Amino acid sequence: MNASTNSVYRRRLLRHRLGIGFSVAAMALGLFFLGWILFTLLIKGAGGLSLAMFTETTPAPGSDGGGLMNAIVGSLMIVGAATLISTPIGILAGIYLAEYGEESALAQVTRFVTDIMLSAPSIVVGLFVYAVYVANVKHFSGWAGTFAISLIAIPVVVRTTDNMLKLVPSSLREAAFSLGAPRWKVAMLVRLRAVKAGVITGVLLAVARISGETAPLLFTALNNQFFSADMNQPLANLPVVIFQFAMSPYDNWRSLAWGGALLITFSVLGLNILSRTLFRQKAPN
């Protein structure tokens, strides 16, 4: 190795080490702030966790005690209904994109709109549902909140389903076609079944995405201090309660806000761990 080649090698090695060093430093910086946020949330949120938080409704301003039972139940109802709406729509749309995405103009437009919806601010979705639904029926409701966060979840499920179906080997599709299976059966019973773990992962990630959305619910479901299971009326939910309580001057409300934030954080963390565990169990070695 001559001097010129040795000099080039040393420069490339130096650039490589600098790149790795900057990457590790950036990762460490991000992990530091993430750990700081989680540590602060754990320290302050642990004080708000109690049995009363799950068994009592939100307290009146300035009063002691109380909990978040109505907000927890309301969030479960809204997120559950939104999941039931967005999952079949998203999976079927993803199947259509994967099967006809290369030969249909409608599929190309759908994929373009899906990409826009993935990056659209959630407050815009909330304003849209407010203008289209809430302003016409003249009242806030749990259904309005459900429609708003469904519009946020659907693109996540569509994109995940589309990407997962594209991973199915073409030989598997050709084998199904050679047996005389129609195209819709190949899509539903062969391709979708082969990547069902990945599709379930996408659904769980969509649920985690919408569980903490506040802006859309401010314009649609709003809030309710009392317990209510009527989806056609304003419905309490954790994100809006956390927002309102965190901005209040009452120590009890702020403590409940920290407890609710910790509850949502660990719920989303659990969903992410569950989705990764399901996908890892089904992945080929």
C-alpha positions in Angstrom: 0.0 0.0 0.0 1.6 3.3 -1.1 1.5 6.6 0.7 -1.4 8.0 -1.4 -3.6 5.0 -0.9 -2.8 5.0 2.9 -3.7 8.6 3.1 -7.1 8.1 1.4 -7.8 5.1 3.7 -7.0 7.1 6.8 -9.3 10.0 5.7 -12.2 7.6 5.0 -11.7 5.8 8.3 -11.7 9.2 10.1 -14.9 10.2 8.3 -16.5 6.9 9.2 -15.6 7.3 12.8 -16.8 10.9 12.9 -20.1 9.8 11.4 -20.6 7.0 13.8 -19.6 9.3 16.7 -22.1 12.0 15.7 -24.9 9.4 15.2 -24.2 7.9 18.7 -24.2 11.4 20.2 -27.5 12.3 18.6 -29.0 9.0 19.8 -27.7 9.6 23.3 -29.1 13.1 23.3 -32.5 11.9 22.2 -32.5 9.1 24.8 -31.5 11.6 27.5 -34.4 13.9 26.9 -36.8 11.0 26.5 -35.6 9.5 29.8 -35.9 12.9 31.4 -39.5 13.2 30.3 -40.4 9.7 31.4 -38.6 10.1 34.8 -40.5 13.4 35.4 -43.8 11.9 34.4 -43.2 8.9 36.6 -42.2 10.9 39.7 -45.1 13.4 39.4 -47.7 11.0 38.0 -47.1 8.3 40.7 -48.6 10.7 43.3 -51.8 11.0 41.4 -52.3 7.2 41.0 -54.8 5.8 43.5 -57.9 3.5 43.6 -60.1 6.7 43.7 -58.7 7.7 40.3 -60.4 4.6 38.8 -63.6 4.6 40.9 -64.6 8.3 41.3 -65.6 10.9 38.7 -63.7 14.2 38.2 -64.0 16.6 41.1 -65.5 20.1 41.1 -63.1 23.1 41.0 -61.3 23.5 44.3 -62.6 20.3 45.9 -60.5 17.5 47.3 -60.6 13.9 46.2 -62.2 12.7 43.0 -60.8 10.6 40.2 -60.9 10.1 36.4 -63.4 7.2 36.1 -65.7 9.1 33.7 -62.7 10.2 31.6 -61.2 6.7 31.5 -64.6 5.1 30.5 -65.2 7.9 27.9 -61.7 7.4 26.3 -62.2 3.7 26.1 -65.6 4.1 24.4 -64.3 6.7 21.9 -61.1 4.9 21.1 -62.9 1.5 21.0 -65.6 2.8 18.6 -62.9 4.5 16.4 -61.0 1.3 16.2 -64.0 -0.6 15.1 -64.7 1.9 12.4 -61.1 2.4 11.2 -59.9 -1.2 11.2 -62.1 -2.7 8.5 -61.9 0.5 6.4 -58.2 0.7 6.6 -57.5 -3.0 6.0 -59.8 -3.2 3.0 -58.4 0.0 1.5 -54.8 -1.4 2.1 -55.8 -4.6 0.3 -57.1 -2.6 -2.6 -53.9 -0.5 -2.9 -51.7 -3.6 -2.7 -53.8 -5.5 -5.4 -54.6 -2.7 -7.8 -52.1 0.1 -6.8 -50.0 -0.3 -9.9 -52.8 -0.3 -12.5 -55.6 1.9 -11.1 -55.7 5.7 -11.1 -58.0 5.6 -8.1 -55.4 3.6 -6.1 -52.8 6.2 -6.9 -55.0 9.0 -5.7 -56.0 7.1 -2.6 -52.3 6.5 -1.8 -51.6 10.2 -2.3 -54.5 11.3 0.0 -53.4 8.7 2.6 -49.9 10.2 2.7 -51.4 13.7 3.2 -53.6 12.5 6.0 -50.7 10.8 7.7 -48.9 14.2 8.0 -52.0 16.4 8.5 -52.1 18.2 11.9 -54.8 16.6 14.1 -56.3 19.9 14.9 -57.2 20.3 11.3 -59.1 17.0 11.4 -60.9 18.2 14.5 -61.9 21.5 12.8 -63.1 19.5 9.8 -65.4 17.3 11.9 -66.6 20.3 13.8 -67.6 22.1 10.7 -69.1 19.1 9.0 -70.8 17.4 11.9 -70.9 19.3 15.2 -71.9 22.6 13.6 -74.9 20.9 11.9 -76.2 18.9 14.8 -75.6 21.9 17.2 -73.9 19.9 20.0 -70.7 18.1 20.9 -70.8 14.4 21.2 -68.8 11.2 21.7 -69.7 10.2 18.1 -68.1 13.4 16.8 -64.9 12.6 18.7 -65.0 9.0 17.3 -65.3 10.2 13.7 -62.4 12.7 14.2 -59.9 10.2 15.6 -61.1 7.6 13.1 -59.9 9.9 10.3 -56.5 9.9 12.1 -56.3 6.1 12.5 -57.5 5.0 9.1 -54.4 6.3 7.2 -52.1 4.4 9.6 -53.9 1.1 9.1 -54.1 1.7 5.3 -50.4 2.4 4.9 -49.3 -0.5 7.2 -51.6 -3.0 5.5 -50.4 -1.9 2.0 -46.7 -2.1 3.0 -47.1 -5.5 4.7 -49.0 -7.0 1.7 -46.2 -6.0 -0.6 -43.8 -8.1 1.4 -45.7 -11.3 0.4 -43.5 -13.2 -2.1 -44.9 -13.2 -5.7 -44.4 -17.0 -5.8 -47.1 -17.4 -3.2 -49.6 -15.4 -5.2 -48.7 -17.2 -8.4 -49.2 -20.6 -6.7 -52.6 -19.5 -5.5 -53.5 -18.3 -9.0 -52.3 -21.5 -10.6 -54.8 -23.4 -8.4 -57.6 -21.4 -10.0 -58.3 -19.1 -7.0 -59.9 -15.7 -7.9 -58.0 -12.6 -7.2 -60.2 -11.6 -4.2 -59.6 -14.9 -2.5 -55.8 -14.6 -3.1 -55.9 -11.2 -1.5 -58.1 -12.1 1.5 -57.2 -15.7 2.2 -53.5 -16.0 1.1 -51.8 -12.6 1.2 -53.6 -11.2 4.2 -53.3 -14.3 6.2 -49.6 -14.4 5.5 -49.0 -11.0 7.0 -51.8 -10.9 9.6 -49.3 -10.3 12.4 -48.0 -7.2 10.7 -51.6 -5.9 10.0 -52.5 -6.4 13.7 -49.3 -4.5 14.6 -50.5 -1.6 12.4 -53.9 -1.6 14.1 -52.3 -1.5 17.5 -50.0 1.3 16.5 -53.0 3.2 15.2 -54.8 2.8 18.6 -51.6 4.0 20.3 -51.6 7.0 17.9 -55.1 8.1 18.7 -55.2 7.3 22.4 -53.5 10.6 23.4 -55.0 13.0 20.8 -56.4 16.1 22.4 -57.0 18.7 19.7 -59.6 16.8 17.7 -61.6 16.0 20.9 -61.6 19.6 22.0 -63.7 20.5 18.9 -65.9 17.3 18.9 -66.4 15.4 22.2 -65.4 18.3 24.5 -65.8 17.1 28.1 -68.3 16.1 30.8 -67.7 16.5 34.5 -70.2 13.7 35.3 -70.3 10.1 34.3 -72.1 9.4 31.0 -72.2 6.6 28.5 -74.3 8.4 26.0 -72.2 8.8 22.9 -74.6 11.4 21.5 -73.7 13.8 24.3 -70.5 15.6 25.4 -68.3 12.8 26.7 -65.4 13.0 29.2 -62.1 11.7 27.9 -58.6 11.6 29.3 -56.7 13.9 26.9 -59.1 16.8 27.3 -59.3 16.3 31.1 -55.5 16.3 31.3 -55.4 19.5 29.2 -57.9 21.3 31.4 -56.7 20.0 34.7 -53.0 20.8 33.9 -53.9 24.4 33.1 -55.9 24.9 36.4 -54.7 26.6 39.6 -55.9 23.7 41.8 -53.3 21.3 43.1 -55.7 18.4 43.2 -56.6 18.8 39.5 -52.9 19.1 38.6 -52.2 15.9 40.5 -55.0 14.1 38.6 -53.6 15.4 35.4 -50.2 13.9 36.1 -51.8 10.6 37.0 -53.9 10.6 33.8 -50.8 11.4 31.7 -48.9 8.6 33.3 -51.8 6.2 32.7 -52.0 7.1 28.9 -48.2 6.9 28.6 -48.0 3.4 30.0 -51.1 2.3 28.0 -49.5 3.4 24.8 -46.2 1.8 25.9 -48.0 -1.4 26.6 -49.6 -1.4 23.1 -46.3 -0.8 21.4 -44.6 -3.6 23.3 -47.6 -5.9 22.5 -47.5 -5.0 18.8 -43.7 -5.7 18.6 -44.1 -8.9 20.5 -46.8 -10.2 18.2 -44.8 -9.3 15.1 -41.6 -10.9 16.5 -43.4 -14.2 17.3 -44.7 -14.5 13.8 -41.6 -13.3 11.9 -39.6 -16.0 10.1 -36.2 -17.0 11.5 
